């Protein structure tokens, strides 16, 4: 590499000595001070003048001219010593170094020791006179061709920070990639152990390979991007940039960390150019310090102040000891509290885990119960529907026979209407129309059958006075022997189906809820009472127990059976479950169960709806005194369990009231066509038929009055009594007022309460 370098005039001996001294002084100055001093020196430097003078003036016209003087060098002056032989001694023993007459320094032993001590132990740094200057003149006279390929062996340079950084990066790159091959391989393919990426066979250039060459990457650290300033303005700009760069370097040098400074000093020490070696290695100079003077005498301390100070120190120590003891006691209490709290937390964690495992088992068991109920409930509902259909069929048969008897008696009293509603044709099994019988003949047949039933009953049992009073309607609610046997068979079949519903169940906890539901829910209430109360566990137990309650009530008609609600097993089991809470050790004697009375909840949930459907389906006969007495007993039991203001209790009362209203409306509907016809004929049997109609109406009135006596007028039972007398009893009684109608009517009005009797117009 060949560049142009500015050539300088060779300085003389004195000039070199002066420059070396200046270089030593500049070594301790800053770069800015060195630059400013060089500029001043260059400005003061005058144009060189010739050492020869011929007596004439210069070309510039100066008046004065210097005379020619011949100056000898020091070597020539030393050679002239031969002209003065007397100044030199004959032998070396006679030679002494003394004070010269010309004022030269005397080199004695002390002076030489001082010079030796002032000399540097290390070689001083050599200034770099060959540094490349970009801002040079382009004149050909001041340029010489210098080859930079051959370095000067005598020159020693300190590596710059950029060079060190590039060397570090090169070492890291070689450490990561591995040493480069310094030979040309003869193999066709290049084999390397370095990782070549996921697709080594691909010819696509990787991203890190597209970064350019090293000269372009590190151009900012070299002179590759520098340009030679040609103009005056550009040189000023370059000088200003160089000055700014120097200031930045100074600022960066001030910000260097300790590690970088230590590394640079180590590099300087290795090169023998460490200027701090002498300063660091020189030991501190010991300075003589005279011994201190003898202190003045002081008086001996007295015992009183010493004792007082000791007492104060003792009091302070006692106070500190007391505070430390209190702190230790408080720390001990806190440690004990923390230990207790830790024990409580561990117990809580163990209880929570036990609770979680128990509820997991409880959930699994409830899911099995739910699957069991999903399988059994449809069959139970089918059996209940079949039971209601049987009751409805029996009630229809009794109502139809009573209607036919009333029509026969009304025909005798008021005459048969000429136009009756057309009856639909009846067909046999082959689809043929069944011929209708003569109404008169049928009436005679029914009358003969009714007389035969009455005689058969009279001959079988001795009739009392009450039986004679009920003569005429005592057999209204009884079925013929064949129909009664079929009814009993249907009820028995339904009861057997309910018993066989659990025949395939082997687990006792599914057969008896007191062994399954009561056990699990009782354990829940005993172990986790708060959770049981918050989740309304009692109502959940009632909902799950409802299946077994309805299964036990299957086939039960409260009007035909003498069994009460407390005679069933579910009633006693729920009562025992509710009362078992008061026997618990954790419960107080006077504390009520958290879920209340589960018996009343079960009655309102399952029993009352079942009774209402039974009553409305024909289980309750409005003409039967025995049925009304029985229904009043059942209603009183329900009222005692759930209360008179309960919605389900009011629903049961309305069911009974609706049956009585339907019976009254049916009687009015049956009488209305005969009243419109009203063509009575003389018939000796009219008096008996009228008495039977009025006696049957009296029976219905008696049932309504008994029901009103229990419920009051809140459901309209009194108005129903007046409606029956005014719209049914009085029209029939007026048809034979003198022959028994008046007597029967007054008996019924006398049975009414006074407030209702005053509303009847006889």
Secondary structure, DSSP 8 states (H G I E B T S, - for coil): -EEEEE------HHHHHHHHHHHHHHHTS-HHHHHHHHHHHHHH------S---SS--TT--S----------HHHHHHGGGG-GGGS-SSSSS------TT------HHHHHHHHHHS-SS------TT---SS----STTEEEEESSS--TT------HHHHHHHHHHHHHHHHH-----S----SS----S---S-TT--S--GGG-S--HHHHTGGGSSTT-----SHHHHHHHHHHHHHHHHHHHHHHHT--HHHHHHHHHHHHHHT--TTHHHHHS--------------------HHHHHHHHHHHHHHHHHHHHHHHHHHHHHHHHHHHHHHHHHHHHHHHHHHHHHHHHHHHHHHHHHHHHHHHHHHHHHHHHHHHHHHHHHHHHHHHHHHHHHHHHHHHHHHHH---SS-------B-TTS-B-----HHHHHHHHHHHHHHHHHHHHHHS---HHHHHTTTTTTTT---HHHHHHHHHHHHHHHHHHHHTTTT---HHHH-TTTTHHHHHHHHHHH-HHHHHHTTHHHHHHHHHHHHHHHHTTT--TTT----GGGSHHHHHHHHHHHTTTTSTTS-TT---TT--HHHHHIIIIIHHHHHHHIIIIIS-TT-HHHHHHHHHHHHHHHHHH-TT-HHHHHHHHHHHHHHHHHHHHHHHHHHHHHHH------TTHHHHHHHHHHHHHHHHHHHHHHHHHHTTTTTHHHHHHHHIIIIIHHHHHTTIIIIIHHHHHHHHHHS-HHHHTT---
